[in-house]
Amino acid sequence: MSARRGGVAGDDGGVAPASSRAALPAARRIVVKIGSSSLTRPDGHLDEGALRALVDVLAARVAGSAADGPAVAARDGSQIVLVTSGAVAAGIGPLGLPVRPRDLATMQAAASVGQGQLVARYTEAFARHGLRVGQVLLTAEDTVRRSRYANAQRSLEKLLALGVVPVINENDAVTTAELKFGDNDRLAALAAHLVRADALVLLTDVDGLYDGPPSRPGARRIPHVAQLSDVAGVEVTARGSAVGTGGMLTKLQAVRIATGDGIPVVLTRAADAAAALAGEDTGTFFAATGRRTTARRLWIAHAAGTEGRIHLDDGAVRAVRGGLASLLPAGVTKAEGTFDAGDPVELVGPDGVVVGRGLVAFGSADLPALLGRTTHALREELGEGYDREVVHRDDLVLEDNGFAP
């Protein structure tokens, strides 16, 4: 499979990031995420009308045209991956709960009941267009552990190859608070990388990012964001709605992951989904700022849980931030935590600021004896095998600015 279906190839074999909405109508593979608040009525029950309306839009995009008639297996339209919230919300009504539960056990019970309701409705709605769906339930553990990350990638690719619309949701019935993705926003960004999407569309209950709280008089929608640092001063909240858990902050964190990986993002209302997919001026368009990276590097940057911390001196920080240097033992001042060779760790400067993440070449038991020493000295005293990088530059991802995960 090619690295990207859209965009312009660069001299290095990569693909130039999409910088405008004009690329959206031609996007061949799109991840669409819809939040709980857009799928539920005020009483907490699943809004089947809203769900069917969304499916009609997505099915039309898969078919290539709303006038193409019933969908068939082979199409010339786009491939759609749907990341949906709403399992817990869908279980609120059937269980007779007055509001979204707050305790973990009741939330898991609601998700267990609601997940069946949710996928059944999607199955029925897509079937009206001749489309099959495949349910994919994930937890953060599926991306924290690299073997599971690769398995999820293979599963999604096979579903798409078979003409199936993957419907992804966090597995709320078994997840714990510590493993939450954040109303599926981060999950959607990681899914966009997993399937090498051309675009990510985040559908919510607000019509884009505003230069202040939307309820504030005079607040204006920001139609285009070239890079996240341009809106770093915008006042946003981490709170979601009564039936959702992700506020604007989690959406911007998802935007950071996707755009940094060369995937443009549109954030808009669910009611404007068709307009967003058509490249119209709705919501906020976030231009892709980076180039497609490898699954390994994205896993290091955004999906992997870190097992420890390695502290760097000023010289090592400068070398690492230069982008061409590996981390050598001479630049390490301290190691924290318990980790094995190959585990992901955080790299921290003298000021305590995280410089990046990387896969460490030595375990925490071996590393202290190497700290601050040159590779030449280590080779002379300890022999070959100890004179290598602590973190190789190919296994190192720098921390950027903006809305940190």
C-alpha positions as CSV (number, residue, x, y, z in Angstrom):
1,M,0.0,0.0,0.0
2,S,1.3,3.5,-0.8
3,A,2.3,5.8,2.0
4,R,-0.5,8.2,1.1
5,R,-3.3,8.4,-1.5
6,G,-3.4,12.2,-1.5
7,G,-0.8,15.0,-1.4
8,V,2.2,15.6,-3.5
9,A,5.4,13.5,-3.3
10,G,8.5,15.2,-2.0
11,D,12.1,14.8,-3.1
12,D,12.7,12.4,-0.2
13,G,10.0,10.1,-1.3
14,G,7.6,11.4,1.4
15,V,4.4,13.2,0.8
16,A,3.8,16.9,1.2
17,P,1.3,17.7,3.9
18,A,-2.2,18.8,2.9
19,S,-2.6,22.5,3.8
20,S,-6.1,23.4,2.6
21,R,-9.7,22.1,2.5
22,A,-9.3,21.6,-1.3
23,A,-7.7,18.2,-0.7
24,L,-10.7,16.8,1.2
25,P,-13.0,16.0,-1.7
26,A,-10.2,13.8,-3.2
27,A,-9.3,12.1,0.0
28,R,-9.5,8.4,-0.5
29,R,-9.4,7.1,3.1
30,I,-11.0,9.1,5.8
31,V,-11.4,8.5,9.6
32,V,-14.5,10.1,11.0
33,K,-15.1,10.4,14.7
34,I,-18.4,11.3,16.3
35,G,-18.8,12.1,20.0
36,S,-21.5,11.0,22.4
37,S,-23.2,14.4,22.6
38,S,-23.9,14.2,18.9
39,L,-25.5,10.8,19.1
40,T,-27.8,11.2,22.2
41,R,-31.0,13.0,23.0
42,P,-31.2,15.3,26.0
43,D,-32.8,12.5,28.0
44,G,-29.7,10.3,27.5
45,H,-31.2,7.9,25.0
46,L,-29.5,7.1,21.7
47,D,-30.6,9.5,19.0
48,E,-31.3,7.0,16.2
49,G,-32.2,9.8,13.8
50,A,-28.8,11.5,14.2
51,L,-27.1,8.2,13.8
52,R,-28.9,7.4,10.6
53,A,-28.2,10.9,9.2
54,L,-24.5,10.4,9.8
55,V,-24.5,7.0,8.2
56,D,-26.3,8.4,5.1
57,V,-23.5,11.0,4.7
58,L,-20.8,8.4,5.1
59,A,-22.4,5.9,2.8
60,A,-22.8,8.5,0.1
61,R,-19.0,9.3,0.4
62,V,-18.2,5.6,0.2
63,A,-20.4,5.3,-2.9
64,G,-18.8,8.3,-4.5
65,S,-22.2,10.0,-5.0
66,A,-25.5,10.0,-3.2
67,A,-27.1,9.2,-6.6
68,D,-25.2,6.0,-7.1
69,G,-28.0,3.9,-5.7
70,P,-27.6,0.9,-3.4
71,A,-23.9,0.3,-2.5
72,V,-22.0,-2.7,-3.8
73,A,-18.8,-4.3,-2.7
74,A,-16.5,-2.7,-5.3
75,R,-16.6,1.1,-5.3
76,D,-14.8,4.1,-6.7
77,G,-15.6,6.3,-3.6
78,S,-13.7,6.7,-0.4
79,Q,-12.9,4.2,2.3
80,I,-14.4,5.3,5.7
81,V,-13.3,4.3,9.2
82,L,-15.8,5.4,11.8
83,V,-14.7,6.0,15.4
84,T,-17.8,6.3,17.5
85,S,-18.5,7.2,21.1
86,G,-21.9,6.6,22.6
87,A,-21.8,3.1,24.1
88,V,-22.2,4.3,27.7
89,A,-24.7,6.9,26.6
90,A,-26.7,4.3,24.6
91,G,-26.9,2.2,27.8
92,I,-28.3,4.9,30.0
93,G,-31.8,4.7,28.7
94,P,-32.2,0.9,28.7
95,L,-30.8,0.7,32.2
96,G,-33.1,3.4,33.5
97,L,-30.3,5.6,34.7
98,P,-31.2,9.3,35.2
99,V,-27.8,10.6,34.1
100,R,-24.4,9.3,32.8
101,P,-22.9,7.2,35.6
102,R,-19.8,8.4,37.3
103,D,-18.6,5.2,39.1
104,L,-16.5,2.8,37.0
105,A,-18.6,-0.3,37.6
106,T,-21.9,1.3,36.5
107,M,-20.2,2.9,33.5
108,Q,-18.8,-0.4,32.4
109,A,-22.3,-2.0,32.8
110,A,-23.9,0.8,30.8
111,A,-21.2,0.3,28.1
112,S,-21.8,-3.4,28.0
113,V,-25.5,-2.9,27.4
114,G,-25.1,0.1,25.1
115,Q,-22.4,-1.3,22.9
116,G,-24.8,-4.0,21.5
117,Q,-27.5,-1.3,20.9
118,L,-25.0,1.0,19.2
119,V,-23.5,-1.6,16.8
120,A,-26.9,-3.0,16.0
121,R,-28.1,0.5,14.9
122,Y,-25.0,1.1,12.8
123,T,-25.4,-2.4,11.2
124,E,-29.0,-1.6,10.3
125,A,-28.2,1.9,9.0
126,F,-25.3,0.9,6.8
127,A,-27.2,-2.1,5.5
128,R,-29.8,0.2,4.0
129,H,-26.9,1.3,1.7
130,G,-25.7,-2.2,1.0
131,L,-22.7,-1.8,3.3
132,R,-21.4,-4.1,6.0
133,V,-19.8,-3.0,9.2
134,G,-17.2,-4.6,11.4
135,Q,-17.0,-3.8,15.1
136,V,-13.5,-3.1,16.5
137,L,-13.2,-2.6,20.2
138,L,-10.0,-1.2,21.5
139,T,-8.4,-0.1,24.8
140,A,-5.3,2.0,25.4
141,E,-3.5,-1.2,26.2
142,D,-4.0,-2.2,22.5
143,T,-1.7,0.7,21.5
144,V,0.5,0.8,24.6
145,R,1.8,-2.7,23.7
146,R,3.4,-2.7,20.3
147,S,2.4,-6.2,19.3
148,R,-1.3,-5.3,19.9
149,Y,-0.8,-2.1,18.0
150,A,0.4,-4.1,15.0
151,N,-2.5,-6.5,15.3
152,A,-5.0,-3.7,15.3
153,Q,-3.4,-2.3,12.2
154,R,-3.6,-5.6,10.3
155,S,-7.2,-6.1,11.4
156,L,-8.3,-2.7,10.1
157,E,-6.5,-3.1,6.8
158,K,-8.1,-6.4,6.2
159,L,-11.6,-5.0,7.0
160,L,-11.0,-2.2,4.5
161,A,-9.7,-4.6,1.9
162,L,-12.9,-6.6,2.2
163,G,-15.1,-3.6,1.6
164,V,-16.2,-3.4,5.3
165,V,-16.7,-0.1,7.2
166,P,-14.8,-0.5,10.5
167,V,-16.7,0.9,13.4
168,I,-14.2,1.5,16.2
169,N,-15.0,2.3,19.8
170,E,-13.1,2.2,23.1
171,N,-13.9,-1.0,24.9
172,D,-15.6,0.8,27.8
173,A,-17.0,-2.4,29.2
174,V,-13.5,-3.5,30.4
175,T,-11.4,-0.4,30.4
176,T,-10.3,1.4,33.6
177,A,-10.0,5.1,34.3
178,E,-6.3,5.0,33.8
179,L,-6.7,3.6,30.3
180,K,-9.2,6.1,28.9
181,F,-8.5,7.6,25.6
182,G,-10.5,10.8,26.3
183,D,-13.9,10.4,24.5
184,N,-12.2,8.6,21.6
185,D,-10.5,11.8,20.3
186,R,-7.0,10.4,20.8
187,L,-8.2,7.0,19.6
188,A,-9.4,8.5,16.4
189,A,-6.1,10.2,15.8
190,L,-4.2,7.0,16.4
191,A,-6.6,5.1,14.1
192,A,-6.0,7.7,11.4
193,H,-2.3,6.8,11.6
194,L,-3.0,3.0,11.8
195,V,-4.9,3.1,8.5
196,R,-2.7,5.8,6.9
197,A,-5.7,8.0,6.4
198,D,-5.8,11.1,4.1
199,A,-7.9,13.1,6.5
200,L,-9.5,13.0,10.0
201,V,-12.9,14.6,10.6
202,L,-13.9,15.2,14.3
203,L,-17.6,15.6,14.6
204,T,-18.9,17.2,17.8
205,D,-21.6,19.6,19.1
206,V,-19.8,22.8,18.4
207,D,-19.1,24.3,14.9
208,G,-15.3,24.5,15.3
209,L,-12.6,26.1,17.4
210,Y,-13.4,29.6,18.6
211,D,-11.0,32.4,19.7
212,G,-12.6,32.2,23.1
213,P,-15.5,30.3,24.8
214,P,-18.3,30.1,22.1
215,S,-20.8,31.4,24.7
216,R,-18.8,34.6,25.2
217,P,-20.2,37.6,23.2
218,G,-18.0,38.4,20.2
219,A,-16.3,35.0,20.1
220,R,-15.4,34.1,16.5
221,R,-14.9,30.8,14.8
222,I,-11.3,30.2,13.6
223,P,-11.8,28.7,10.1
224,H,-8.1,27.7,9.4
225,V,-5.2,26.8,11.6
226,A,-1.8,26.5,9.9
227,Q,-0.1,25.2,13.0
228,L,-1.2,24.6,16.6
229,S,1.2,27.0,18.0
230,D,-0.9,29.7,16.4
231,V,-3.8,29.0,18.7
232,A,-1.8,28.0,21.8
233,G,-3.2,31.0,23.7
234,V,-6.9,30.2,22.9
235,E,-8.9,29.4,26.0
236,V,-10.2,25.9,25.9
237,T,-11.7,23.4,28.4
238,A,-11.0,19.8,29.1
239,R,-14.6,19.2,30.2
240,G,-17.1,17.4,27.9
241,S,-20.8,17.4,27.9
242,A,-23.1,15.5,30.3
243,V,-22.9,12.4,28.2
244,G,-19.4,12.7,26.9
245,T,-15.9,12.9,28.4
246,G,-13.9,14.8,25.9
247,G,-13.8,18.6,25.8
248,M,-12.0,20.9,23.3
249,L,-8.6,20.2,24.9
250,T,-8.8,16.5,24.0
251,K,-9.8,17.3,20.5
252,L,-6.8,19.6,20.1
253,Q,-4.6,16.9,21.5
254,A,-5.9,14.6,18.8
255,V,-5.3,17.3,16.2
256,R,-1.7,17.5,17.4
257,I,-1.2,13.8,16.8
258,A,-2.8,13.7,13.4
259,T,-1.4,16.9,11.9
260,G,2.1,16.1,13.1
261,D,1.8,12.8,11.2
262,G,0.8,14.5,8.0
263,I,-3.0,14.1,8.3
264,P,-5.2,17.2,8.0
265,V,-8.1,17.5,10.4
266,V,-11.5,19.2,10.3
267,L,-13.3,19.9,13.5
268,T,-17.0,20.7,13.1
269,R,-20.6,19.9,14.0
270,A,-22.1,16.5,13.2
271,A,-24.8,18.3,11.3
272,D,-22.1,19.7,8.9
273,A,-20.5,16.4,8.2
274,A,-21.4,16.4,4.5
275,A,-20.1,19.9,4.0
276,A,-16.9,19.1,5.8
277,L,-16.2,16.1,3.6
278,A,-17.0,18.2,0.6
279,G,-14.3,20.7,1.5
280,E,-16.7,23.5,2.3
281,D,-15.9,26.3,4.8
282,T,-17.4,24.8,7.9
283,G,-15.8,24.2,11.3
284,T,-12.0,24.6,11.7
285,F,-9.5,23.1,9.3
286,F,-6.2,22.2,10.8
287,A,-3.5,21.9,8.1
288,A,-1.1,18.9,8.3
289,T,2.3,20.2,9.7
290,G,4.4,17.1,9.5
291,R,5.1,14.2,7.2
292,R,4.0,10.6,7.4
293,T,6.1,8.8,10.0
294,T,6.5,5.1,10.6
295,A,4.2,3.2,12.9
296,R,7.2,2.6,15.2
297,R,7.9,6.3,15.6
298,L,4.3,7.2,16.1
299,W,3.9,4.4,18.6
300,I,6.9,5.8,20.5
301,A,5.5,9.4,20.4
302,H,1.9,9.0,21.2
303,A,0.8,5.4,22.0
304,A,3.5,4.0,24.1
305,G,3.5,4.2,27.9
306,T,6.9,5.2,29.3
307,E,8.6,3.0,31.8
308,G,11.2,5.5,33.2
309,R,13.1,8.7,32.7
310,I,16.5,9.5,31.5
311,H,18.0,12.9,32.4
312,L,20.3,14.7,29.9
313,D,22.9,17.4,30.3
314,D,22.7,20.6,28.3
315,G,25.0,19.4,25.5
316,A,22.9,16.2,25.0
317,V,19.7,18.2,24.9
318,R,21.2,20.5,22.1
319,A,22.4,17.5,20.2
320,V,19.2,15.6,20.4
321,R,17.1,18.6,19.5
322,G,19.2,19.1,16.5
323,G,17.5,16.1,15.1
324,L,20.6,14.2,13.8
325,A,22.2,12.9,16.9
326,S,21.6,9.8,19.0
327,L,21.8,10.0,22.8
328,L,25.2,8.8,24.0
329,P,26.1,7.7,27.5
330,A,28.3,10.7,28.0
331,G,25.2,13.0,27.8
332,V,23.2,11.1,30.5
333,T,23.2,12.3,34.1
334,K,20.6,10.2,35.8
335,A,18.1,7.4,35.1
336,E,14.8,6.9,37.0
337,G,12.4,4.0,37.0
338,T,12.7,0.3,36.2
339,F,12.9,-0.6,32.6
340,D,14.4,-3.2,30.2
341,A,16.3,-2.7,27.0
342,G,13.8,-1.8,24.3
343,D,11.3,-0.1,26.6
344,P,10.1,3.4,25.9
345,V,11.4,6.1,28.2
346,E,11.1,9.9,28.5
347,L,14.2,12.1,27.9
348,V,14.3,15.0,30.3
349,G,16.6,18.1,30.2
350,P,18.3,19.7,33.2
351,D,15.3,22.0,33.7
352,G,12.9,19.1,34.0
353,V,11.3,19.7,30.6
354,V,10.6,16.6,28.6
355,V,12.7,16.7,25.4
356,G,11.3,13.6,23.8
357,R,10.7,9.9,24.0
358,G,12.8,7.0,22.8
359,L,13.5,3.2,23.0
360,V,16.3,2.7,25.4
361,A,19.1,0.3,24.5
362,F,20.1,-0.6,28.1
363,G,18.1,-1.8,31.1
364,S,17.9,0.3,34.2
365,A,20.2,-2.2,36.0
366,D,23.0,-1.7,33.4
367,L,22.6,2.0,32.6
368,P,24.0,3.6,35.8
369,A,27.5,2.2,35.2
370,L,27.6,3.9,31.8
371,L,26.5,7.4,32.7
372,G,28.6,10.3,31.7
373,R,31.2,8.1,30.0
374,T,32.4,8.3,26.4
375,T,31.9,5.4,24.0
376,H,35.7,5.1,23.7
377,A,36.1,4.7,27.4
378,L,33.3,2.2,27.6
379,R,34.8,0.2,24.7
380,E,38.2,0.1,26.4
381,E,36.9,-0.9,29.8
382,L,33.8,-3.0,29.1
383,G,34.3,-4.1,25.5
384,E,32.0,-4.1,22.5
385,G,28.3,-3.9,23.2
386,Y,28.6,-1.2,25.8
387,D,29.9,1.5,23.4
388,R,26.6,2.1,21.6
389,E,23.9,4.7,21.9
390,V,21.6,4.8,24.9
391,V,18.8,5.8,22.5
392,H,19.4,5.6,18.7
393,R,18.1,8.6,16.7
394,D,15.9,6.2,14.7
395,D,14.2,5.3,18.0
396,L,13.8,8.8,19.2
397,V,10.9,11.2,18.8
398,L,11.2,14.9,19.9
399,E,8.6,16.6,22.0
400,D,7.0,19.5,20.2
401,N,5.2,22.6,21.6
402,G,1.5,23.3,21.8
403,F,-1.2,21.1,23.4
404,A,0.7,18.3,25.0
405,P,-0.9,14.9,25.3
